[in-house]
Amino acid sequence: ARRTVRLLRDREQADRRPWMIVAATAAPHRPFTPEFDYARARVPDWIPGPAVRERDRSDKPPFVQDRRVSLDRMQKIRRRQLRTLMSVDDMVDRVFRTLGRLREKRRTLAIYLSDNGYMWGEHGLGTRGYAKRPPYRNSVEIPLLLRRPGYVRAGTSTTRLVGNIDVAPTVLRAAGVHADHEIDGIPLMGPRTHERLLLEYFLDTRDTPEWASTQTASSQYIEYYAEDGDTVAFREYYDLRSDPWQLSNTLADDDPLNDALAAQWSQRL
C-alpha cells in the first residue's frame, strides 16, 4: 500500500502520461498472519458445501482418494486468510482515495483478481500441496472484478466464461495499444466470449499429478497423465449444471456412452 501510494504521488502530480501499476500482496498466502488490528476480527460463518462432506470418492483419481483433511484445521486456515484480506481491503481503499485526490479515479481502469483458488476441504483436499493445484472448481476459479467509469456500469455482473488470459488484451484495448503479435484472450469489454477454456498443470514439484482440462460454462473434462507426461492415467467429466460440486464423475460408471464422450473431449483437448 505504501509503495503504490508513493509511486502515484511521485509520478502523477504533474504529467498526463498513462501509467500502469500492479499491486500484488502476499495475503492471503501462508503463513496466514493477520495484521494486529485484525487478529481477532469476526469473519462470516462457514457452512461447508457438499464437496466438503463428500464421503464416497471412489470415482476420483487415486491421489484424491488417498487424502484426508481436518475440517477444524480448514476452519482455522480460512479464518486467518479472511483476516489477512481485511488489510487488502484497506490497501484498495487507500489507493482509490489517493487516485481521487490526484483526479485519476474516473480515468483509471482497475482490475482485481487472484492467482488461484483454494480448497477448504473439498474432496478431502486442502493442506499444503493440495490446496490450489488440483483441477477442481474451488482451485481453478478465481474472483475477477473490473472497474472503468463510463464503460462498465457499477454493479454489473456476468456469467460469461472469462480467464486470466483476458486481462492483457483488456488492458491493451483500454490503452489504445495494438499488439504486434497474436495474443491469447478476449477483451472483457466487448461482445466476444469464450466457448471453453484450456487449463493445465505440469512440472509439479509435489504429489499432484500433471493434468490438463477443458472447461465450458456447463461442463469440465479432465485428464491426468502418467510420469511420461503423455499417457492418460485417469479421466473425469462433470456436468456443472446438474453437479456444480463435482460429486459425480460420469466417466467412472459403466455406461459405454460416456466412453465415446471421453474420446470426443480428449481429442478436443
C-alpha positions in Angstrom: 0.0 0.0 0.0 2.8 2.5 0.9 4.7 1.8 -2.3 1.7 2.1 -4.5 0.6 5.4 -2.9 4.1 6.8 -3.0 4.5 5.9 -6.7 1.2 7.5 -7.6 2.1 10.7 -5.7 5.6 10.9 -7.2 4.6 10.2 -10.8 1.1 11.6 -11.2 1.4 15.1 -9.8 2.4 17.0 -12.9 2.1 14.9 -16.1 -0.7 13.3 -18.1 1.1 10.3 -19.4 -0.6 6.9 -19.0 0.6 4.6 -16.2 0.2 1.1 -15.0 0.6 -0.4 -11.6 0.5 -4.0 -10.4 0.0 -4.2 -6.7 0.4 -7.8 -5.6 0.0 -8.8 -2.0 1.3 -11.8 -0.1 -2.1 -12.1 1.6 -3.8 -14.5 1.9 -0.8 -16.8 1.4 1.0 -18.7 4.1 1.7 -18.2 6.9 -1.8 -16.5 7.0 -0.6 -13.9 9.6 -3.3 -11.2 10.1 -2.4 -7.6 10.9 -2.5 -7.0 14.7 -5.7 -4.9 14.5 -7.5 -7.8 12.7 -6.0 -10.7 14.7 -9.4 -11.5 16.3 -11.8 -9.9 13.9 -15.1 -11.5 13.2 -15.4 -13.3 9.9 -18.5 -14.7 8.1 -19.7 -18.1 9.3 -18.6 -21.1 7.2 -21.1 -23.6 6.0 -19.2 -26.4 4.3 -20.7 -27.3 1.0 -21.5 -30.8 -0.3 -18.0 -31.3 -1.7 -16.5 -30.9 1.8 -18.9 -33.5 3.1 -18.3 -35.9 0.2 -17.9 -39.4 1.6 -17.6 -41.6 -1.5 -14.6 -40.5 -3.6 -14.1 -43.8 -5.4 -14.8 -42.0 -8.7 -11.9 -39.6 -8.1 -8.2 -40.2 -9.1 -6.0 -42.2 -6.6 -4.2 -39.1 -5.2 -7.6 -37.7 -4.2 -8.9 -40.9 -2.7 -5.8 -41.2 -0.5 -6.2 -37.7 1.0 -7.8 -36.8 4.3 -8.0 -33.3 5.9 -9.1 -32.0 9.2 -12.1 -29.6 8.9 -11.1 -27.9 12.1 -7.8 -27.1 10.5 -9.5 -25.8 7.4 -11.7 -23.6 9.5 -8.7 -22.1 11.3 -6.9 -21.5 7.9 -10.0 -19.9 6.4 -10.5 -17.6 9.4 -6.9 -16.4 9.2 -7.0 -16.0 5.5 -10.1 -13.8 5.6 -8.5 -11.7 8.4 -5.4 -11.0 6.2 -7.7 -9.9 3.4 -9.1 -7.2 5.6 -5.7 -5.5 5.2 -6.0 -5.9 1.4 -9.4 -4.1 1.6 -7.6 -1.3 3.5 -5.0 -1.1 0.7 -7.6 -0.9 -2.0 -9.4 1.9 -0.1 -6.1 3.8 0.4 -5.1 3.5 -3.3 -8.5 4.7 -4.5 -8.6 7.6 -2.1 -5.2 8.6 -3.5 -6.5 8.3 -7.1 -9.4 10.6 -6.1 -7.1 13.3 -4.7 -4.9 13.1 -7.9 -8.1 13.3 -10.1 -7.2 10.0 -11.7 -10.1 8.0 -10.3 -12.5 8.5 -13.2 -10.0 7.7 -15.9 -8.5 4.6 -14.3 -9.2 1.0 -15.4 -8.9 -1.2 -12.3 -8.9 -5.0 -12.3 -8.9 -7.0 -9.1 -8.1 -10.7 -9.3 -6.4 -13.6 -7.6 -3.8 -16.0 -8.9 -5.6 -19.2 -7.9 -8.5 -20.5 -5.8 -8.1 -22.5 -2.6 -9.5 -25.8 -1.4 -11.1 -25.7 2.1 -11.5 -29.5 2.4 -13.5 -30.1 -0.8 -13.0 -33.8 -1.9 -10.7 -34.2 1.1 -8.2 -31.7 -0.2 -6.9 -28.5 1.4 -3.4 -29.0 3.0 -0.1 -27.8 1.7 0.5 -29.1 -1.8 -3.2 -29.9 -2.5 -5.0 -26.7 -1.7 -4.5 -25.0 -5.1 -3.1 -27.5 -7.5 -6.0 -29.8 -8.3 -8.3 -29.1 -11.3 -11.5 -28.7 -9.3 -13.5 -25.5 -9.4 -12.6 -24.4 -5.9 -8.9 -24.4 -7.0 -9.1 -23.1 -10.6 -11.8 -20.5 -10.3 -10.9 -17.0 -9.1 -12.6 -13.7 -8.3 -12.3 -11.1 -11.1 -13.7 -7.6 -10.6 -13.3 -4.8 -13.1 -13.9 -1.0 -12.7 -13.9 1.5 -15.5 -16.2 4.5 -15.2 -18.0 5.4 -18.4 -17.5 1.9 -19.8 -18.8 -0.5 -17.1 -21.9 0.2 -15.1 -21.4 -0.2 -11.4 -23.0 -3.4 -10.0 -23.0 -5.2 -13.3 -22.3 -9.0 -13.2 -21.9 -11.5 -15.9 -21.9 -15.3 -16.3 -19.8 -15.3 -19.4 -16.7 -17.5 -19.4 -13.5 -15.5 -18.8 -9.9 -16.3 -17.9 -6.8 -14.5 -16.8 -5.6 -14.6 -20.4 -8.3 -11.9 -21.0 -6.6 -9.3 -18.8 -3.8 -8.4 -21.2 -6.0 -7.7 -24.2 -8.4 -5.8 -22.0 -5.6 -3.5 -20.8 -4.2 -3.1 -24.3 -7.5 -2.0 -25.7 -8.2 0.4 -22.9 -4.7 2.0 -23.5 -5.2 2.1 -27.3 -2.2 -0.2 -27.9 -2.2 -2.6 -30.8 -0.2 -5.8 -30.1 2.2 -6.6 -33.0 1.7 -10.3 -32.4 -1.2 -12.7 -32.0 -2.3 -12.6 -28.4 -4.4 -15.0 -26.3 -7.6 -13.9 -24.7 -10.5 -11.6 -25.4 -11.0 -8.0 -24.2 -13.5 -8.1 -21.4 -15.3 -5.0 -22.6 -16.5 -6.4 -25.9 -19.1 -8.7 -27.4 -16.9 -11.8 -27.9 -16.8 -14.6 -25.4 -15.1 -17.9 -24.9 -16.8 -21.2 -25.6 -14.3 -23.0 -23.5 -11.0 -22.5 -21.6 -7.9 -24.6 -21.5 -6.5 -25.3 -18.1 -3.1 -27.0 -17.5 -0.9 -28.1 -14.6 2.5 -29.5 -15.2 6.1 -29.7 -13.9 4.8 -30.4 -10.5 7.3 -30.5 -7.6 4.8 -32.1 -5.2 2.4 -35.0 -5.4 -0.4 -33.7 -7.6 -0.1 -35.5 -11.0 0.2 -33.4 -14.2 -3.2 -32.7 -15.7 -5.0 -30.8 -18.4 -8.6 -29.8 -18.6 -11.1 -28.1 -20.9 -13.9 -26.2 -19.2 -17.1 -24.7 -20.6 -19.8 -22.8 -18.8 -21.7 -26.1 -18.3 -19.0 -28.9 -18.1 -15.5 -29.8 -17.3 -13.3 -32.6 -18.7 -10.0 -33.5 -17.0 -7.1 -35.8 -18.0 -4.3 -36.8 -15.6 -1.1 -38.1 -17.1 1.4 -40.7 -16.2 5.1 -39.9 -15.5 5.9 -39.7 -19.2 3.6 -36.7 -19.4 1.6 -38.2 -22.3 -0.2 -41.4 -21.3 -3.6 -40.7 -19.9 -3.8 -42.3 -16.5 -7.3 -41.1 -15.3 -10.2 -39.1 -16.7 -13.0 -37.1 -15.1 -16.1 -35.4 -16.6 -18.6 -33.3 -14.7 -21.9 -31.7 -15.7 -21.6 -28.4 -13.9 -25.2 -27.6 -14.3 -26.6 -30.7 -12.5 -23.5 -31.3 -10.4 -21.8 -27.9 -9.6 -20.0 -29.5 -6.6 -18.3 -32.1 -8.8 -19.5 -35.1 -6.8 -20.2 -37.5 -9.7 -17.5 -38.3 -12.3 -19.7 -39.6 -15.1 -16.7 -41.4 -16.6 -16.4 -43.7 -13.6 -19.7 -45.5 -14.2 -20.4 -48.5 -16.5 -22.3 -46.5 -19.2 -20.5 -47.1 -22.6 -21.9 -43.9 -24.0 -19.7 -42.0 -21.6 -16.6 -43.6 -23.2 -17.5 -42.1 -26.5 -17.9 -38.8 -24.8 -14.5 -39.1 -23.2 -12.9 -39.8 -26.6 -14.5 -36.8 -28.1 -13.4 -34.5 -25.3 -9.9 -36.0 -25.3 -9.5 -35.3 -29.0 -10.6 -31.7 -28.5 -8.3 -31.2 -25.5 
